[in-house]
Amino acid sequence: MSKILLEIEGLRKQYGTLEVLKGVDCTMREGEVISIIGSSGSGKTTMLRCINMLEDFQGGHIRLAGEEIGYDHVGGVRKRKSEKEIARQRAMTGMAFQQFNLFPHMTALQNIMLGLVKVKKMNRDEARAVAEKWLDRVGLASRGDHYPGQLSGGQQQRVAIARAIAMAPQLMLFDEVTSALDPELVGEVLQVIKGLASDGMSMLLVTHEMRFAYEVSTRVIFMNQGVICEEGDPKEMFVRPKTERLAEFLKTSSFN
């Protein structure tokens, strides 16, 4: 059995008095593809953002590859790690967002090379070779010299995914990466993610594409009101949900 990659224990997150995550527990092994589904406001995206410390959290533990993420616990006191240490840990994950966040004044190739040169300290030739490899992998080998404004939304999202993966993260996080796309462009992005899943990449996906979650996931997590309400094999969960809440959710979703 593969090693445990991610452990989340008693994760709590508040915005003022609003408790968004109410003690989430989750374990993920290397090579797993886990889709997180649930209604808007159930805490899915917040959980992802806590994993790579885009959000602070108020309680619990997150461990990635055995490392305690974000905080040290010394003598019962919880202390945020230094910004330098958090930046290092953040690089252990790659994240693709709803918005593509590409630099408009840089070509597709330059967007991918930037982190490799600045963060990974690669020389430009080495960075270019890695960037070209991943552009080819997402089907955009001929678009390297195009600027974001010259690319479709689906192509921009594929460049953003290539940029994140080029950094060789241990875990990829996808946050509703198709939600800003026109329906006819969704398939090309999902096809790229399917290919990465076939390669054995460890992935956590927040998605509202139920059919995709059913087909690609090794496991599905259903979140409701800040807790994990149900989790398991997608073939079981989607066909025979154990909770009434999941059954209701699937009725109103795009899965049929």
Residue pairs with C-beta under 8 A, 6 or more apart in sequence:
1 29
2 29
2 30
2 31
2 32
3 29
3 30
4 27
4 28
4 29
4 30
5 28
5 29
5 30
5 32
5 64
5 65
5 170
5 171
5 202
6 26
6 27
6 28
6 51
6 62
6 63
6 64
6 171
6 202
6 204
7 26
7 27
7 28
7 61
7 62
7 63
8 24
8 25
8 26
8 27
8 47
8 51
8 60
8 61
8 62
8 63
9 25
9 60
9 61
9 62
9 63
10 23
10 24
10 25
10 59
10 60
10 61
11 21
11 23
11 24
11 25
11 47
11 50
11 57
11 59
11 60
11 61
11 62
12 19
12 21
12 22
12 23
12 24
12 57
12 58
12 59
12 60
13 19
13 20
13 21
13 43
13 46
13 47
13 50
13 55
13 57
13 58
14 20
14 58
19 226
20 43
20 46
20 226
21 43
21 46
21 47
21 50
21 57
21 226
21 227
22 43
22 225
22 226
22 227
23 59
23 60
23 227
24 43
24 47
24 60
24 223
24 226
24 227
24 228
25 228
26 221
26 228
26 231
28 34
28 171
28 202
28 204
30 202
31 200
31 201
31 202
31 218
32 202
32 203
32 218
32 219
33 197
33 201
33 202
33 203
33 205
33 216
33 217
33 218
33 219
34 203
34 204
34 205
34 217
34 218
34 219
34 220
34 221
35 205
35 206
35 207
35 212
35 213
35 216
35 217
35 219
35 220
35 221
35 234
36 44
36 47
36 48
36 204
36 205
36 206
36 207
36 220
36 221
36 223
37 44
37 206
37 207
37 208
37 210
37 213
37 220
37 221
37 222
37 223
37 249
37 253
38 44
38 222
38 223
38 224
38 229
38 249
39 224
39 249
42 223
42 224
42 225
42 226
43 223
43 225
43 226
43 227
44 206
44 223
45 175
45 176
45 206
46 55
47 223
48 95
48 173
48 175
48 204
48 206
49 55
49 175
50 56
50 57
50 62
50 70
51 62
51 64
51 69
51 93
51 171
51 173
51 204
52 89
52 90
52 93
52 95
52 173
53 69
53 70
53 86
53 89
53 90
54 95
56 70
56 80
57 70
61 68
61 73
62 68
62 69
62 70
63 69
64 89
64 92
64 93
64 170
64 171
65 92
65 170
67 89
67 92
69 89
70 80
70 81
70 86
70 89
71 78
71 79
71 80
71 81
72 78
72 79
72 81
73 79
80 86
81 89
91 119
91 167
91 169
92 169
92 170
92 171
93 169
93 170
93 171
93 172
93 173
94 164
94 165
94 167
94 169
94 171
94 172
94 173
95 164
95 172
95 173
95 174
95 175
96 157
96 160
96 161
96 164
96 172
96 173
96 174
96 175
96 177
97 160
97 175
97 177
98 175
98 176
98 177
98 179
98 180
99 180
100 148
100 153
100 156
100 157
100 159
100 160
100 180
101 160
102 108
102 111
102 148
102 156
102 159
102 160
102 163
103 110
103 111
103 114
103 148
104 147
104 148
104 149
105 147
106 114
106 147
107 144
107 145
107 146
107 147
108 135
108 140
108 143
108 144
108 145
108 146
108 147
108 148
108 151
108 155
108 159
109 128
109 131
109 132
109 135
109 144
109 145
111 148
111 159
111 160
111 163
112 130
112 131
112 134
112 135
112 159
112 162
112 163
112 166
113 124
113 127
113 128
113 130
113 131
114 163
115 163
115 166
115 167
116 122
116 126
116 127
116 130
116 131
116 166
116 167
117 123
117 124
117 127
119 167
120 127
120 167
122 130
130 166
131 144
131 162
131 166
132 141
132 144
133 166
134 162
134 163
134 165
134 166
135 141
135 143
135 144
135 159
135 162
137 162
137 165
137 192
137 195
138 158
138 159
138 161
138 162
138 192
139 158
139 188
139 192
140 155
140 158
140 159
140 162
143 151
143 155
143 159
148 156
148 159
151 159
152 185
153 180
153 181
153 182
153 185
154 181
154 182
154 185
154 186
154 188
154 189
155 188
157 177
157 178
157 180
157 181
157 185
157 189
158 188
158 189
158 192
161 174
161 177
161 189
161 192
161 193
164 172
165 172
165 196
165 201
170 202
171 202
171 203
171 204
172 196
172 201
172 202
172 203
172 204
173 203
173 204
173 205
174 193
174 203
174 204
174 205
174 206
174 207
175 206
176 206
176 207
176 208
177 189
177 193
177 205
177 207
178 186
178 189
178 190
178 207
178 209
179 208
181 189
186 209
190 209
190 212
190 216
193 203
193 205
193 212
193 216
194 215
194 216
196 203
197 203
197 216
205 213
205 216
205 217
207 213
208 253
208 254
209 254
210 238
210 250
210 253
210 254
210 255
211 254
211 255
213 220
213 234
214 220
214 234
214 235
214 238
214 255
217 234
219 231
219 232
219 233
219 234
220 231
220 232
220 233
220 234
220 237
220 238
221 228
221 230
221 231
222 228
222 229
222 230
222 231
222 237
222 243
222 245
222 246
222 249
223 229
224 245
224 246
224 249
229 243
229 245
229 246
230 237
230 241
230 242
230 243
230 245
230 246
231 237
237 246
238 250
238 255
241 247
241 250
